[in-house]
């Protein structure tokens, strides 16, 4: 094996990177760092950091889109000393929803497959609890409405402005039923008894469509004794029965390329480096949430929108290794901003996006958006381009009625009797505090807050008998207080007429603010946080990574949050749990593609 190939790039694949490498080198130079991967010649390989500095790459303090470090583009040093060496047909990197389903499918097709996972086996835990499923048997048994896959596809592509790879979206829609049933096929009746179905049966005023966008309560929620870790172990057992091998505590390092095709993988474990000879690799490493530098590169829209004190961050610790390895092997990086989960305007602690039934005003007392834009993940997007001063959600005493008009989606509100009662109690508490009659009740340790279930579990309401008094409590003075009163009057006129002439809010969710007492809660925008990142590498419809010329790289496949072009520029949930659903459904489909490639 040549030194070039062990570093993840043959001469042919390095030259083939062309435009991708040139673009990366340009960013690196402007960014003031000196990644070696893309500034050297094809003959000499990657230049060193010192060479890049000598050439002046580190001279600029300009940071394009806040991309300050592209050193992740630099391939790691060649490994020649291995603790062990193994052979197989395909290596799957990552035990998440995409990795485990790809592995199981490959094993069941008789392929010699190895799965490596960086988490230790004794503490391994799946990330996430619920997944969307079109027409899964368990949902049909419970009476959840049937979904036409083509209708789902059309709706999804409309929401995402036709940006995702249409083949992947349709493949998900058409295979969700079969693959969900397959993924759940080892669950017992006792396991299914612990499964819930969020937003089903629907409450009285639950909506299924708003402003031409459709939503479905077709979700399998596993928050009980049978959780997703247990279900993944069922799938692991199924794969092992067919010969799959699993290695935990093992980290993927880089892909070995030979003559432009996958020839193996270098990994590491407690004993040292491991060389695995294979014909195909599936990168399913879970995104780049733990790598702010990569996030800045792939999310320039958000990186550039941040203000002083904000930073890109994520609950995920995944460092983007799957995307890095594919890039080092010659794969094409995504060229448009990749989506984050709940990144654009859905921020803590206020989570005002979760209160679409309210009237939203800014620090000047004026509205600034359609509060009930249908997709929750896009609902607060306008706050990205506004001051980070406090914003407000304002409601009247009838809010417990209006709150029942909701959509089955992530950040939705399940308007159960208990949740509505909890909301009433939180509003009554605020009013009692306003009147000075409130007495703090005894509360058991760990008891939930007053918000009423779902993501919105803690709301500190401000209450007042008049709008003028409420404005004062909100801190609005002078022109802002006057504008606020005029805004509420103008908005109430839209509600009466049934037409929102300012922001086009749908008639059926225009709820006035006219019957006191009046209430408000604050929203302090802090942007830059995402749960997980969702993309990185461009693939074809088989999830085969594409090179600089958009040609498939033999043997290189992407799955889960390493696979690009699945959601447009922001995550959406026409059904709650679409992220896990895409991962497990397309994970299996990726396994089928690899099996076909292997022959």
Order of alpha helices (4+ residues) and beta strands (2+ residues): alpha-alpha-alpha-alpha-beta-beta-alpha-beta-beta-alpha-alpha-alpha-alpha-beta-beta-beta-alpha-beta-beta-beta-beta-beta-alpha-alpha-beta-alpha-beta-beta-alpha-beta-alpha-alpha-beta-alpha-alpha-beta-beta-beta-beta-beta-alpha
